[in-house]
Protein backbone atom coordinates (compact mmCIF):
# COMPACT_ATOMS: atom_id res chain seq x y z
CA UNK A 1 0.00 0.00 0.00
CA UNK A 2 1.17 3.46 -0.91
CA UNK A 3 1.36 6.18 1.75
CA UNK A 4 -0.66 9.27 0.97
CA UNK A 5 1.09 12.59 1.30
CA UNK A 6 -0.78 15.15 3.31
CA UNK A 7 -1.08 18.51 1.65
CA UNK A 8 -0.38 21.15 4.23
CA UNK A 9 -2.02 24.53 3.76
CA UNK A 10 -0.73 27.84 5.15
CA UNK A 11 2.26 30.15 4.84
CA UNK A 12 5.85 29.40 5.57
CA UNK A 13 7.80 31.49 8.09
CA UNK A 14 9.76 33.09 5.25
CA UNK A 15 6.59 34.17 3.44
CA UNK A 16 5.14 35.63 6.65
CA UNK A 17 8.32 37.61 7.40
CA UNK A 18 8.42 38.92 3.85
CA UNK A 19 4.83 40.23 4.08
CA UNK A 20 5.51 41.83 7.49
CA UNK A 21 8.62 43.50 6.03
CA UNK A 22 6.69 44.92 3.08
CA UNK A 23 3.98 46.26 5.41
CA UNK A 24 6.68 47.89 7.58
CA UNK A 25 8.30 49.60 4.60
CA UNK A 26 4.93 50.88 3.33
CA UNK A 27 4.02 52.20 6.79
CA UNK A 28 7.38 53.99 7.02
CA UNK A 29 6.86 55.64 3.65
CA UNK A 30 3.37 56.78 4.65
CA UNK A 31 4.61 58.25 7.93
CA UNK A 32 7.51 60.07 6.27
CA UNK A 33 5.23 61.43 3.56
CA UNK A 34 2.69 62.79 6.01
CA UNK A 35 5.21 64.82 8.07
CA UNK A 36 5.19 67.71 5.56
CA UNK A 37 1.41 68.09 5.32
CA UNK A 38 1.05 68.03 9.12
CA UNK A 39 3.63 70.81 9.49
CA UNK A 40 1.95 72.82 6.74
CA UNK A 41 -1.45 72.40 8.36
CA UNK A 42 -0.10 73.44 11.78
CA UNK A 43 1.68 76.53 10.39
CA UNK A 44 -1.42 77.53 8.41
CA UNK A 45 -3.51 77.17 11.56
CA UNK A 46 -1.22 79.61 13.40
CA UNK A 47 -1.47 82.10 10.52
CA UNK A 48 -5.26 81.69 10.48
CA UNK A 49 -5.48 82.44 14.23
CA UNK A 50 -3.58 85.71 13.77
CA UNK A 51 -5.62 86.68 10.67
CA UNK A 52 -8.98 85.84 12.19
CA UNK A 53 -8.33 87.67 15.46
CA UNK A 54 -7.16 90.78 13.63
CA UNK A 55 -10.21 90.64 11.36
CA UNK A 56 -12.54 90.21 14.32
CA UNK A 57 -10.94 93.18 16.10
CA UNK A 58 -11.25 95.32 12.97
CA UNK A 59 -14.87 94.29 12.41
CA UNK A 60 -15.77 95.14 16.01
CA UNK A 61 -14.13 98.55 15.67
CA UNK A 62 -16.21 99.34 12.58
CA UNK A 63 -19.53 97.77 13.57
CA UNK A 64 -19.53 99.08 17.15
CA UNK A 65 -17.80 102.39 16.36
CA UNK A 66 -15.12 101.66 18.94
CA UNK A 67 -11.37 101.69 19.22
CA UNK A 68 -10.03 98.16 19.57
CA UNK A 69 -6.57 97.68 21.03
CA UNK A 70 -4.54 94.76 19.70
CA UNK A 71 -1.75 93.21 21.76
CA UNK A 72 0.62 90.56 20.44
CA UNK A 73 2.47 88.69 23.18
CA UNK A 74 5.52 86.87 21.82
CA UNK A 75 6.41 85.30 25.18
CA UNK A 76 3.01 83.57 25.48
CA UNK A 77 2.32 83.24 21.72
CA UNK A 78 -1.05 84.94 22.08
CA UNK A 79 -2.98 87.69 20.36
CA UNK A 80 -5.43 89.80 22.37
CA UNK A 81 -7.87 92.60 21.75
CA UNK A 82 -10.02 94.86 23.93
CA UNK A 83 -12.58 97.51 23.04
CA UNK A 84 -12.34 101.16 24.07
CA UNK A 85 -15.09 103.76 23.97
CA UNK A 86 -14.87 106.86 21.78
CA UNK A 87 -13.56 108.68 24.86
CA UNK A 88 -10.71 106.12 25.00
CA UNK A 89 -11.97 104.44 28.19
CA UNK A 90 -11.46 100.64 28.32
CA UNK A 91 -14.67 98.64 28.07
CA UNK A 92 -15.59 95.10 27.25
CA UNK A 93 -13.61 92.01 28.11
CA UNK A 94 -10.10 91.38 27.01
CA UNK A 95 -10.16 88.50 24.56
CA UNK A 96 -6.95 86.45 24.33
CA UNK A 97 -6.40 83.62 21.86
CA UNK A 98 -3.29 81.39 21.86
CA UNK A 99 -1.56 80.06 18.77
CA UNK A 100 -1.82 76.30 18.14
CA UNK A 101 0.65 74.04 19.97
CA UNK A 102 4.18 73.78 18.52
CA UNK A 103 3.83 77.15 16.74
CA UNK A 104 5.32 80.48 17.75
CA UNK A 105 5.32 84.14 16.92
CA UNK A 106 8.77 84.02 15.39
CA UNK A 107 10.94 85.04 12.48
CA UNK A 108 12.93 82.26 10.85
CA UNK A 109 16.54 83.17 9.99
CA UNK A 110 17.17 83.79 6.31
CA UNK A 111 13.53 84.35 5.32
CA UNK A 112 13.17 87.68 3.46
CA UNK A 113 10.53 90.33 4.04
CA UNK A 114 7.05 89.95 2.54
CA UNK A 115 6.16 91.70 -0.75
CA UNK A 116 4.53 94.47 1.32
CA UNK A 117 8.02 95.32 2.68
CA UNK A 118 6.86 96.51 6.10
CA UNK A 119 10.00 95.10 7.73
CA UNK A 120 11.33 91.84 9.04
CA UNK A 121 13.84 92.75 11.73
CA UNK A 122 11.62 91.23 14.43
CA UNK A 123 8.77 88.66 14.65
CA UNK A 124 6.34 91.51 15.33
CA UNK A 125 7.38 94.59 13.40
CA UNK A 126 4.65 97.21 13.35
CA UNK A 127 4.98 100.94 12.79
CA UNK A 128 8.72 100.54 12.29
CA UNK A 129 9.10 99.27 15.86
CA UNK A 130 9.99 95.80 17.09
CA UNK A 131 6.97 94.54 19.03
CA UNK A 132 4.84 97.47 17.88
CA UNK A 133 4.58 101.07 19.08
CA UNK A 134 4.87 101.58 22.85
CA UNK A 135 1.70 103.71 22.77
CA UNK A 136 -0.27 100.65 21.57
CA UNK A 137 -1.90 99.45 18.37
CA UNK A 138 -5.57 100.15 17.66
CA UNK A 139 -8.17 99.59 15.00
CA UNK A 140 -10.14 102.84 14.77
CA UNK A 141 -13.90 103.20 14.16
CA UNK A 142 -13.11 103.73 10.47
CA UNK A 143 -11.22 100.41 10.31
CA UNK A 144 -7.74 101.87 9.95
CA UNK A 145 -4.86 100.55 12.08
CA UNK A 146 -3.21 103.24 14.19
CA UNK A 147 -0.76 103.81 17.00
CA UNK A 148 -1.89 105.17 20.37
CA UNK A 149 -2.36 108.69 18.97
CA UNK A 150 -5.29 107.25 16.94
CA UNK A 151 -4.36 109.58 14.06
CA UNK A 152 -1.20 107.95 12.72
CA UNK A 153 -1.87 104.89 10.54
CA UNK A 154 0.80 102.21 10.95
CA UNK A 155 1.77 99.28 8.75
CA UNK A 156 3.25 96.09 10.07
CA UNK A 157 3.96 92.38 9.84
CA UNK A 158 3.54 89.50 12.27
CA UNK A 159 5.60 86.38 11.53
CA UNK A 160 4.61 82.91 12.78
CA UNK A 161 5.80 79.36 12.21
CA UNK A 162 7.34 76.31 13.80
CA UNK A 163 10.84 76.75 15.30
CA UNK A 164 13.75 75.62 13.11
CA UNK A 165 11.47 74.74 10.19
CA UNK A 166 11.78 77.46 7.53
CA UNK A 167 9.17 75.79 5.30
CA UNK A 168 6.54 76.65 7.95
CA UNK A 169 7.20 80.41 7.87
CA UNK A 170 3.99 82.42 7.61
CA UNK A 171 3.34 86.17 7.78
CA UNK A 172 0.37 88.44 8.28
CA UNK A 173 0.59 92.06 7.15
CA UNK A 174 -1.61 94.96 8.18
CA UNK A 175 -2.00 98.03 5.98
CA UNK A 176 -2.53 100.92 8.36
CA UNK A 177 -4.59 103.31 6.25
CA UNK A 178 -7.27 100.73 5.42
CA UNK A 179 -6.71 98.06 8.07
CA UNK A 180 -6.42 95.44 5.34
CA UNK A 181 -5.03 92.13 6.61
CA UNK A 182 -3.09 89.90 4.20
CA UNK A 183 -1.73 86.41 4.90
CA UNK A 184 1.46 85.13 3.27
CA UNK A 185 2.88 81.60 3.01
CA UNK A 186 6.60 80.89 2.49
CA UNK A 187 7.56 78.18 0.02
CA UNK A 188 10.70 79.35 -1.75
CA UNK A 189 9.09 82.81 -1.96
CA UNK A 190 6.12 84.55 -0.34
CA UNK A 191 2.71 83.84 -1.84
CA UNK A 192 -0.58 85.36 -0.78
C-alpha positions as CSV (number, residue, x, y, z in Angstrom):
1,X,0.0,0.0,0.0
2,X,1.2,3.5,-0.9
3,X,1.4,6.2,1.8
4,X,-0.7,9.3,1.0
5,X,1.1,12.6,1.3
6,X,-0.8,15.1,3.3
7,X,-1.1,18.5,1.6
8,X,-0.4,21.1,4.2
9,X,-2.0,24.5,3.8
10,X,-0.7,27.8,5.2
11,X,2.3,30.1,4.8
12,X,5.8,29.4,5.6
13,X,7.8,31.5,8.1
14,X,9.8,33.1,5.3
15,X,6.6,34.2,3.4
16,X,5.1,35.6,6.6
17,X,8.3,37.6,7.4
18,X,8.4,38.9,3.8
19,X,4.8,40.2,4.1
20,X,5.5,41.8,7.5
21,X,8.6,43.5,6.0
22,X,6.7,44.9,3.1
23,X,4.0,46.3,5.4
24,X,6.7,47.9,7.6
25,X,8.3,49.6,4.6
26,X,4.9,50.9,3.3
27,X,4.0,52.2,6.8
28,X,7.4,54.0,7.0
29,X,6.9,55.6,3.6
30,X,3.4,56.8,4.7
31,X,4.6,58.3,7.9
32,X,7.5,60.1,6.3
33,X,5.2,61.4,3.6
34,X,2.7,62.8,6.0
35,X,5.2,64.8,8.1
36,X,5.2,67.7,5.6
37,X,1.4,68.1,5.3
38,X,1.0,68.0,9.1
39,X,3.6,70.8,9.5
40,X,2.0,72.8,6.7
41,X,-1.5,72.4,8.4
42,X,-0.1,73.4,11.8
43,X,1.7,76.5,10.4
44,X,-1.4,77.5,8.4
45,X,-3.5,77.2,11.6
46,X,-1.2,79.6,13.4
47,X,-1.5,82.1,10.5
48,X,-5.3,81.7,10.5
49,X,-5.5,82.4,14.2
50,X,-3.6,85.7,13.8
51,X,-5.6,86.7,10.7
52,X,-9.0,85.8,12.2
53,X,-8.3,87.7,15.5
54,X,-7.2,90.8,13.6
55,X,-10.2,90.6,11.4
56,X,-12.5,90.2,14.3
57,X,-10.9,93.2,16.1
58,X,-11.3,95.3,13.0
59,X,-14.9,94.3,12.4
60,X,-15.8,95.1,16.0
61,X,-14.1,98.6,15.7
62,X,-16.2,99.3,12.6
63,X,-19.5,97.8,13.6
64,X,-19.5,99.1,17.2
65,X,-17.8,102.4,16.4
66,X,-15.1,101.7,18.9
67,X,-11.4,101.7,19.2
68,X,-10.0,98.2,19.6
69,X,-6.6,97.7,21.0
70,X,-4.5,94.8,19.7
71,X,-1.7,93.2,21.8
72,X,0.6,90.6,20.4
73,X,2.5,88.7,23.2
74,X,5.5,86.9,21.8
75,X,6.4,85.3,25.2
76,X,3.0,83.6,25.5
77,X,2.3,83.2,21.7
78,X,-1.0,84.9,22.1
79,X,-3.0,87.7,20.4
80,X,-5.4,89.8,22.4
81,X,-7.9,92.6,21.7
82,X,-10.0,94.9,23.9
83,X,-12.6,97.5,23.0
84,X,-12.3,101.2,24.1
85,X,-15.1,103.8,24.0
86,X,-14.9,106.9,21.8
87,X,-13.6,108.7,24.9
88,X,-10.7,106.1,25.0
89,X,-12.0,104.4,28.2
90,X,-11.5,100.6,28.3
91,X,-14.7,98.6,28.1
92,X,-15.6,95.1,27.2
93,X,-13.6,92.0,28.1
94,X,-10.1,91.4,27.0
95,X,-10.2,88.5,24.6
96,X,-6.9,86.4,24.3
97,X,-6.4,83.6,21.9
98,X,-3.3,81.4,21.9
99,X,-1.6,80.1,18.8
100,X,-1.8,76.3,18.1
101,X,0.7,74.0,20.0
102,X,4.2,73.8,18.5
103,X,3.8,77.2,16.7
104,X,5.3,80.5,17.8
105,X,5.3,84.1,16.9
106,X,8.8,84.0,15.4
107,X,10.9,85.0,12.5
108,X,12.9,82.3,10.9
109,X,16.5,83.2,10.0
110,X,17.2,83.8,6.3
111,X,13.5,84.4,5.3
112,X,13.2,87.7,3.5
113,X,10.5,90.3,4.0
114,X,7.0,90.0,2.5
115,X,6.2,91.7,-0.7
116,X,4.5,94.5,1.3
117,X,8.0,95.3,2.7
118,X,6.9,96.5,6.1
119,X,10.0,95.1,7.7
120,X,11.3,91.8,9.0
121,X,13.8,92.8,11.7
122,X,11.6,91.2,14.4
123,X,8.8,88.7,14.6
124,X,6.3,91.5,15.3
125,X,7.4,94.6,13.4
126,X,4.7,97.2,13.3
127,X,5.0,100.9,12.8
128,X,8.7,100.5,12.3
129,X,9.1,99.3,15.9
130,X,10.0,95.8,17.1
131,X,7.0,94.5,19.0
132,X,4.8,97.5,17.9
133,X,4.6,101.1,19.1
134,X,4.9,101.6,22.9
135,X,1.7,103.7,22.8
136,X,-0.3,100.7,21.6
137,X,-1.9,99.4,18.4
138,X,-5.6,100.2,17.7
139,X,-8.2,99.6,15.0
140,X,-10.1,102.8,14.8
141,X,-13.9,103.2,14.2
142,X,-13.1,103.7,10.5
143,X,-11.2,100.4,10.3
144,X,-7.7,101.9,9.9
145,X,-4.9,100.6,12.1
146,X,-3.2,103.2,14.2
147,X,-0.8,103.8,17.0
148,X,-1.9,105.2,20.4
149,X,-2.4,108.7,19.0
150,X,-5.3,107.3,16.9
151,X,-4.4,109.6,14.1
152,X,-1.2,108.0,12.7
153,X,-1.9,104.9,10.5
154,X,0.8,102.2,10.9
155,X,1.8,99.3,8.7
156,X,3.2,96.1,10.1
157,X,4.0,92.4,9.8
158,X,3.5,89.5,12.3
159,X,5.6,86.4,11.5
160,X,4.6,82.9,12.8
161,X,5.8,79.4,12.2
162,X,7.3,76.3,13.8
163,X,10.8,76.7,15.3
164,X,13.8,75.6,13.1
165,X,11.5,74.7,10.2
166,X,11.8,77.5,7.5
167,X,9.2,75.8,5.3
168,X,6.5,76.6,7.9
169,X,7.2,80.4,7.9
170,X,4.0,82.4,7.6
171,X,3.3,86.2,7.8
172,X,0.4,88.4,8.3
173,X,0.6,92.1,7.2
174,X,-1.6,95.0,8.2
175,X,-2.0,98.0,6.0
176,X,-2.5,100.9,8.4
177,X,-4.6,103.3,6.2
178,X,-7.3,100.7,5.4
179,X,-6.7,98.1,8.1
180,X,-6.4,95.4,5.3
181,X,-5.0,92.1,6.6
182,X,-3.1,89.9,4.2
183,X,-1.7,86.4,4.9
184,X,1.5,85.1,3.3
185,X,2.9,81.6,3.0
186,X,6.6,80.9,2.5
187,X,7.6,78.2,0.0
188,X,10.7,79.3,-1.8
189,X,9.1,82.8,-2.0
190,X,6.1,84.5,-0.3
191,X,2.7,83.8,-1.8
192,X,-0.6,85.4,-0.8
